[in-house]
């Protein structure tokens, strides 16, 4: 809900009833103050009971007794020190902060809150200075921070972790700048926390930041309410903000705050207690292990770091700083910590078992000793069972281009090793570029069990899940509405905007402070090698990456016997704890953040209902069923849920230490993680290696800076002077068909491919093919059916039929959801129109009644999508729907197809022209579709509108106007991209998930956005050919195209096959000699080597517009133009 509504109804700690929460949505429109949480579906299950204070998990060692915050009755202040402790009915103030029945006694978090409020100052002075971000809320959370810091200081003193001179007098934040004078920073022995004042200052600073984030939405709501009631003093917005902070931070302000928002009080106290426990636990462990660190070599400096001065028996100097939160919080507030010692040494503390990391180091050492495999640098670890210490590594630039190539060669070999071990989730934060060495800093997700896609009925989805792509090192895009972000270790780590809008604060430090949604910024990470201060472009080192992968894969395969069996190296991992990641971490972090809405801070049951969205489809199904109860319990602790297993077993347990029930379909003989890895290693062979290398090269396409639709000269030889024989062209097309069949993944009567999808005309993504005609499986099905019709070869027909196997389920799933079809659109290449066209073609070519029966439902869905779409181009909008429905009507005579075409045409002429002139998304395609409709029976309005559009396309600098001239109505507006195609995650395809930018003025030989496409639109429109201006423009473009050098690729979209479609058009007999030459060049290209796809680096891709299917189709069109209809022009083929 909007903030104004919160204010108007008095949404504050005042006794005003609160309505049920509305919605948690990361993409909700930005409200003026605080966004409402997400609606809980009516069908959401009743919330499970979560104890108000869960016991310490069995799997995690308990903290020292001194850390049992709030358990000593003698240390508690009386209730009278806590105003408003109980409500009028005598219920404890904290009872709304508990889900389910009340515990037998006051929860520890409630005791902590009461004590912290009682110790808060009666008056607070707020400095007269700016307060950016959430820094202004520091004084409000300060009593909680100070209570936690004092408890931590007492715990450190009680177990001997703190040296003298760090007592209460040195614990204040103001003392943090003294440099820790109470400790001798030069010594290497002594207590663990000699620089206690500095450590406590770090603790305070980090805890203040966390508490401010938790409380921010509630505090902003209270700020606006106080302003509305006129309770704030000051002339300026900044003055009134400071007055709010002053009033709220003092004792008589905090008491009503926490009693009015008991769930907020619980969250703040839980964060304080858990963070204090984690700090004290680390300090106690450091004190116990100091003498072991030097001999373990975790301070050894191979690159000249300060710790290298330590001798083999030396320990670190004084601990002077702790950076917590280097990783996510798990298991009761525990997180990775970076420790800083006097003298400059640094060390990483990990509060989890490190046996898997230790054994990975052993395996990496073995791997580096193999012939052909490079040495891999690993981090030294001191494994202490439930926790451990890890060497700190810094980013270091490469000294030369040769070192950069070595880096990527090693990264390829590392990729092979991690692939063999079923590693995953190895994103850009888990790797450091240290000169020529890619160094993994975290290896907790080895032997990972299969997740959702592994159970998919789509064979391509299964194959991609099981492939090298799963590791996480290769580029993988997180896609939003306007941009995409690569989070991988190879391609990620660039400075970029987040594709997902997140909560931020506008006018911070004033009484106008409010929540807004905007893209966050990611800073550059240390995962990419640098040379001369410039980060390397990974796409330039694809060959080195693949070379290293091949070498590593081959070495593992040749020495697999040393890995397998009871005495093999893999068996070292059998009893090591490894992490299981059932959902993306951002799901948890988003839910933690969004569930701090003030409407959820009054009643724990309301917040619990929102956390229970994890049980619903709204947040997606987890990769492992049955984890939802544990997820919710850990979120209540303020943690990112974590799950673990053993490679040698199948049991799964959570961060609370509880076992997750086995899935309903689990069997006693289900393979363990170790079983799966051993089976994979046994199956490693040349065919699989080549398949993985294809996936690597395809994934690396997303890092390429090459424009998506560049129709450039390719430096290839010109073609022959004689026309190629049809049988030669058919033979070449069969080679393409054989390649397509060999690249397919088949299972249980279904065939699909791993393809490249172009998102928003900017981003390439590796994905199982969806259903759209441009880049989906209907494209290969169309070409293979055409090839089968000409050759009679059954394997082509079988592959085409199996490719269409999921279409019935897709159509059934979309049936009755007309209101949701708009984003999918009726377009010819990215929408439902193209699917209807492909089904019509394949059904007729194969004489397959089952396929033909799908045409009717596809047509009805196309018409429904057209009524709701906003795009008007051929690729993804109404012009494509119009042309598709005309093609279906011509081939089948279906009246509903004609009615759909009429409705598309009427919508088009009522709207303004697209801002671009190209065929795929611009005015040329719109004009072509309208002229085709006019020729099929439409009246003169459509003819005139079509000619107007084509004239505009040939003069792209002219002012945009309505298609039928100034006398007609102008619609609500046309997107300049004309896309209207699928939405990210939709079953048809996602080509429109990222909004493309407006196309440039038409030029060049591309069908999609270039002059060749405009020329083809004119050539294919008899009305346009009779227009002197348009036919003259066409003649000039054909003359230019005839003299072009061979293009860089052979694709339909912006390559040779698309240009051949123009030069071979029956309306252009004068272009015959140019067509002969270019057809010969296309044939020669197919004969000499693999066809060159229209992808960056010409990486093979099965799709129609930019891939192998389109090239094969172009070869068939060149050889048999009377039998094979043009896919670019949506012409029907002649059935056998």
Secondary structure, DSSP 8 states (H G I E B T S, - for coil): --HHHHHHTT-SSSS-------B--TTS---SS----B---TT--------SS----TTS----GGG-TT--GGG---GGGSTT-B-TTS-BTTGGGSSSS--SS--HHHHHHHHHHHTS-SS----SS---TTGGGHHHHHHHHHHHHHHHHHHHHHTT-B-TT-SGGG-SGGGGGG--TTS-TT-SSS-TBTTHHHHHHHHHHHHHHHHHHHHHHHHHHHHHHHHHTT----SSHHHHHHHHHHHHHSHHHHHHHHHH-HHHHHHHHHHHHHHHHHHHHHHHHHHHHHHHHHHHTTT--SS--GGGGS-TT-----EEEEE--SS--BTTTB--EEEEETTS-EEEEESS--HHHHHHHHHHHHHHTSTT--------EEE-SS-EEEE----B--SSHHHHHHHHHHHHHHHHHHHHTT----BGGGEEEETTEEEES-----S----GGGG-S-HHHHHHHHSGGGGS-S--EEE-SS-EEE-BTTT----EEEEEEEEEEESTTSTT-EEEEEEEEE---S-S-EETTEE--GGGGHHHHHHHHHHHHHHHHHTGGGTSSTTSGGGGGTT-EEEE--S-HHHHHHHHHHTT-GGGSS-HHHHHHHHGGGGSGGG---SSTT-HHHHHHHHHTT----EEEETT---EEETTS-EE---TT--TT---HHHHHHHHHHH--HHHHHHHHHHHHHHHGGG--S-TT---B-------SS---HHHHHHHHHHHHHHHHHH-EEETTEEE-EEEEEETTTEEEEEE--S-TTTSHHHHHHHHHHHHHHH--HHHHHHHHHHTTTHHHHHHHHTT-GGG-TTT-S-TTTSHHHHHHHHHHHHHHHT-HHHHHHHHHHHHHHHHHHHH----STTTSHHHHHHHHHHHHHHH--HHHHHHHHHHHHHHHTSB--S---TTTSHHHHHHHHHHHHHHT--HHHHHHHHHHHHHHHSTTS---BTT-TTS---S---TT------TT-SS--TTSS---------SS-TTTSHHHHHHHHHT-HHHHT-HHHHHHHHHHHHHHHT---BS---TTTSHHHHHHHHT-TT-GGGHHHHHHHHHHHHHHHHHSS---SSGGG-----SSSSHHHHHHHHHHHH-TTTS--TTTT------
